[in-house]
Amino acid sequence: MFLAEEAAQAASKINTFDWFMLAFTVLIAIGFVRLLSARPKKNLFAIGFTFVALALFLLIDFIMITQIWLA
């Protein structure tokens, strides 16, 4: 019984939080594209803030996938 529980925990390295991180990254990317495509006046502060947030989330996702999922 204990060996089966340990094997099930070791096989699944993906948490629910990981899926939320990926979903937030996609939402930030969509927002970034929409900010860049704004026609009359671009909000440079919002574009910069979103770019920094997107870069941070992409870095975190890269580390999460390469170091945790594929390890």
N, C-alpha and C positions, 0 to 999 in steps of 0.2 A: 504494500500500500504506500509506504513512504517513498520507495524508489519510483513508483509511477508519478507521484506528485512532484518529485524533484525533476524527473524527466520532462514533465509537462511545463514546468517553470523554466527549465533551461532551453527548451525548444522555442518558446515564444519570447523574443527579445523586444517585440514591438508593444508599446503601451498605448493606451487611449490618448494620452497627452501628446504623443507623437503625431497622431492624425490631426489633432487640433492645431499643432504647430504648422503642419503642411497646409491646412485650410486657411490659417491666418496669413501665411506667405502668399497664397494665391489671391486672397482678398486685397492685400497690400499691393500686389503687382497690378491688379485690375485698377485700383485707385490711382496708382502712379501713372498708368497709361491714360486714364481719364484726365488727370491733372495736366499731363503734357499735351493733350489734344484740346484743351480749353481754348476757344477762339478769341473772345474779345479782349480779355486781360488775364495774364497768367499770374498766379500767386507764387512768387519765387520762394517764399518761406515754406509754404506747404510742399512745394516740389522738393526742396532740399531736405525737409524733415522726413518726407516719405521715402526719398532715396536712401537716407541713412538707415531708416527702419527696415527697408527692403534688403539692403546690403547685410545688415545684422541678422535678419531672419534667414537669408540665404546661407550665410556662414554657419549659423546654428543648424540648419537643415543638412548642410553638407557634412558637418561633424557628426550629427546624429546618424545619418545613413552610413557613412564610411566607418565610423568607430564603434557604433553600437549594433546596427542591424547586420552589417557584413562581417563583423568580427567573430 
